[in-house]
Amino acid sequence: MSRPRMMTLTAAGLAAGLLASNDIGFRGGDVAAQTAAVALKAASDFDGIQDRNARAIALFQEAGKVILSPRCMNCHPVGERPTQTDRMRPHEPLVVRGDGGMGAPGGLACTTCHHQANYDPASVPGNPKWALAPAEMAWQGKTLGQICVQIKDKDRNGGKDMAALIKHMADDELVGWGWAPGAGRTPAPGTQKQFGELIKAWADAGATCPAS
């Protein structure tokens, strides 16, 4: 067999392998991904808690249903490799954070596969801002209380004050992708509007963090 022919077959085989891995990763392995999203309580549901700190904690715990969901956690890994699917398995094919969360220089960039919008025929998610969260924003393996403290820390949240943090949670389009993740993925609980309202109410109540 000629070398060009062998190279063509090798490339075709590699592409088929990647597509098969992608299909297993996003469709076949996660029965939970076919279910409806979990509901969120409204911020007003916590108005009856008289103690301000207790109310703030309860609000953040409710918002934590979103923060701890796979739609958020997959892009906030502690290591250099993102995870994927509701089971939060290591990303296939192998990619790493790299500069700006966009993949390693000279390696496989995020934008090689992830484009401006979800591509449901191949179950590949997409968004104009698609990237991995910076290392200082790593959440996986941490308690909700630890994440809460981290979120408020301007040295670890991209320099955001509370007003900017609320706007980010309520309006950012990449955050919003979590509620429209494409075929085969469980959306984040509730809606982005509800999530933003919970975060604002938490901030208004003093932004106290859970103990754990």
C-alpha positions as CSV (number, residue, x, y, z in Angstrom):
1,M,0.0,0.0,0.0
2,S,1.3,3.4,-0.9
3,R,2.4,5.9,1.9
4,P,-0.2,8.5,0.9
5,R,-2.9,5.9,1.0
6,M,-1.7,4.7,4.5
7,M,-1.7,8.3,5.8
8,T,-5.2,8.8,4.5
9,L,-6.5,5.7,6.3
10,T,-4.6,6.6,9.5
11,A,-6.2,10.1,9.5
12,A,-9.6,8.6,8.8
13,G,-9.2,6.1,11.6
14,L,-8.1,8.8,14.1
15,A,-11.1,11.0,13.2
16,A,-13.5,8.0,13.6
17,G,-11.9,7.2,16.9
18,L,-12.3,10.8,18.2
19,L,-15.9,10.9,17.1
20,A,-16.6,7.6,18.7
21,S,-15.0,8.8,22.0
22,N,-17.0,12.0,21.8
23,D,-20.2,10.1,21.2
24,I,-19.6,7.8,24.1
25,G,-18.6,10.7,26.3
26,F,-21.6,12.9,25.6
27,R,-24.4,10.5,24.8
28,G,-24.1,6.9,25.6
29,G,-22.7,6.9,29.0
30,D,-25.0,9.2,30.9
31,V,-28.6,8.2,31.5
32,A,-28.9,11.1,33.9
33,A,-28.2,13.5,31.1
34,Q,-31.5,12.7,29.6
35,T,-33.4,13.9,32.6
36,A,-34.9,17.4,33.3
37,A,-32.9,19.9,35.3
38,V,-33.4,20.2,39.0
39,A,-35.6,23.0,40.2
40,L,-34.2,26.0,42.2
41,K,-36.1,27.8,45.0
42,A,-36.7,31.5,44.4
43,A,-34.7,34.0,46.4
44,S,-37.9,35.2,48.0
45,D,-38.5,31.7,49.5
46,F,-35.7,32.6,52.1
47,D,-37.2,35.9,53.2
48,G,-38.7,34.3,56.3
49,I,-35.3,33.5,57.7
50,Q,-34.8,36.3,60.2
51,D,-31.2,35.8,61.0
52,R,-29.2,37.6,58.3
53,N,-26.2,35.2,58.3
54,A,-28.4,32.2,58.3
55,R,-30.4,33.6,55.4
56,A,-27.2,34.3,53.4
57,I,-25.9,30.8,54.1
58,A,-29.2,29.2,53.0
59,L,-29.3,31.3,49.8
60,F,-25.8,30.3,48.9
61,Q,-26.5,26.6,49.6
62,E,-29.4,26.9,47.1
63,A,-27.2,28.6,44.6
64,G,-24.7,25.8,45.2
65,K,-27.0,23.4,43.4
66,V,-25.8,25.2,40.3
67,I,-22.2,25.8,41.3
68,L,-21.7,22.1,42.2
69,S,-23.4,20.8,39.0
70,P,-21.4,19.1,36.3
71,R,-22.1,22.0,33.9
72,C,-20.0,24.3,36.2
73,M,-17.6,21.8,37.7
74,N,-16.4,20.4,34.4
75,C,-14.8,23.7,33.5
76,H,-13.4,24.4,37.0
77,P,-11.0,21.4,37.5
78,V,-8.2,21.5,40.1
79,G,-5.7,19.9,37.6
80,E,-4.8,21.0,34.1
81,R,-7.3,18.7,32.4
82,P,-11.1,19.5,32.1
83,T,-13.7,16.9,32.7
84,Q,-16.9,16.1,30.8
85,T,-20.3,14.6,31.0
86,D,-22.5,14.3,34.1
87,R,-20.0,11.8,35.4
88,M,-17.2,14.3,35.2
89,R,-14.8,12.0,33.4
90,P,-11.4,13.3,32.1
91,H,-11.9,15.1,28.8
92,E,-11.3,13.0,25.7
93,P,-9.4,13.7,23.6
94,L,-6.6,14.8,26.0
95,V,-6.5,18.5,26.3
96,V,-4.9,20.8,29.0
97,R,-5.6,24.3,30.2
98,G,-2.8,26.1,28.5
99,D,-2.5,29.9,28.2
100,G,-5.8,31.7,28.9
101,G,-7.6,28.3,29.4
102,M,-7.6,27.8,25.6
103,G,-5.4,24.8,25.4
104,A,-1.6,24.2,25.2
105,P,0.4,26.2,22.7
106,G,1.2,23.9,19.8
107,G,-1.3,21.4,21.1
108,L,-5.0,20.9,20.7
109,A,-6.8,24.2,21.2
110,C,-10.3,24.3,22.6
111,T,-11.5,26.0,19.5
112,T,-10.4,23.1,17.4
113,C,-13.6,21.3,18.4
114,H,-15.7,23.9,20.3
115,H,-17.1,26.6,18.1
116,Q,-19.6,29.5,18.4
117,A,-22.6,27.3,19.3
118,N,-23.5,23.7,20.3
119,Y,-23.2,21.2,17.4
120,D,-25.8,18.7,18.4
121,P,-25.2,16.2,15.5
122,A,-21.8,15.4,17.0
123,S,-22.8,16.3,20.6
124,V,-20.0,18.9,20.8
125,P,-20.8,21.9,23.0
126,G,-19.9,25.4,21.9
127,N,-20.0,29.1,23.0
128,P,-18.1,32.2,21.8
129,K,-16.3,32.4,25.1
130,W,-15.5,28.7,25.4
131,A,-12.5,28.2,27.7
132,L,-11.3,26.5,30.8
133,A,-11.5,28.5,34.1
134,P,-8.1,29.8,35.4
135,A,-6.3,27.6,37.9
136,E,-7.1,30.1,40.7
137,M,-10.8,29.5,40.0
138,A,-10.5,25.7,40.5
139,W,-13.6,24.3,42.3
140,Q,-13.5,20.5,41.9
141,G,-12.8,18.6,45.2
142,K,-13.7,21.6,47.4
143,T,-16.6,22.1,49.7
144,L,-19.3,24.6,49.0
145,G,-18.0,26.7,51.8
146,Q,-14.5,26.7,50.4
147,I,-15.8,27.7,47.0
148,C,-17.9,30.5,48.5
149,V,-14.8,32.0,50.2
150,Q,-12.9,31.6,46.9
151,I,-15.6,33.3,44.9
152,K,-15.5,36.4,47.1
153,D,-11.7,36.6,47.0
154,K,-10.7,39.2,44.3
155,D,-7.3,37.5,44.0
156,R,-9.1,34.3,42.9
157,N,-12.1,35.5,41.0
158,G,-10.6,37.6,38.3
159,G,-10.6,40.8,40.3
160,K,-14.4,41.1,40.6
161,D,-16.0,43.1,43.4
162,M,-19.4,41.9,44.6
163,A,-21.3,44.0,42.0
164,A,-19.2,42.5,39.2
165,L,-19.6,39.0,40.6
166,I,-23.4,39.3,40.7
167,K,-23.4,40.6,37.1
168,H,-21.1,37.7,36.0
169,M,-23.3,35.1,37.5
170,A,-26.6,36.6,36.3
171,D,-25.6,37.8,32.8
172,D,-22.4,36.2,31.5
173,E,-23.2,34.2,28.3
174,L,-20.7,31.4,29.1
175,V,-22.2,30.9,32.5
176,G,-25.6,30.9,30.8
177,W,-24.5,28.1,28.5
178,G,-25.0,25.8,31.6
179,W,-28.8,26.1,31.1
180,A,-28.6,25.4,27.3
181,P,-25.9,22.8,27.1
182,G,-27.1,20.9,24.1
183,A,-28.4,17.4,23.4
184,G,-27.5,14.7,25.9
185,R,-26.5,17.0,28.9
186,T,-28.5,17.8,32.0
187,P,-28.9,21.6,32.2
188,A,-27.9,23.4,35.4
189,P,-30.7,23.6,38.0
190,G,-33.3,26.3,37.6
191,T,-32.6,29.2,35.3
192,Q,-29.7,31.7,35.1
193,K,-32.1,34.4,36.2
194,Q,-33.0,32.5,39.3
195,F,-29.4,31.8,40.0
196,G,-28.5,35.5,39.6
197,E,-31.3,36.5,42.0
198,L,-30.0,34.0,44.6
199,I,-26.5,35.3,44.3
200,K,-27.7,38.9,44.6
201,A,-29.9,38.1,47.6
202,W,-26.9,36.3,49.2
203,A,-24.8,39.4,48.7
204,D,-27.5,41.7,50.1
205,A,-27.8,39.5,53.2
206,G,-24.1,39.9,53.9
207,A,-22.5,37.2,51.7
208,T,-21.8,34.9,54.6
209,C,-20.4,31.5,53.5
210,P,-21.4,28.0,54.7
211,A,-19.0,26.5,57.2
212,S,-18.4,23.5,54.9
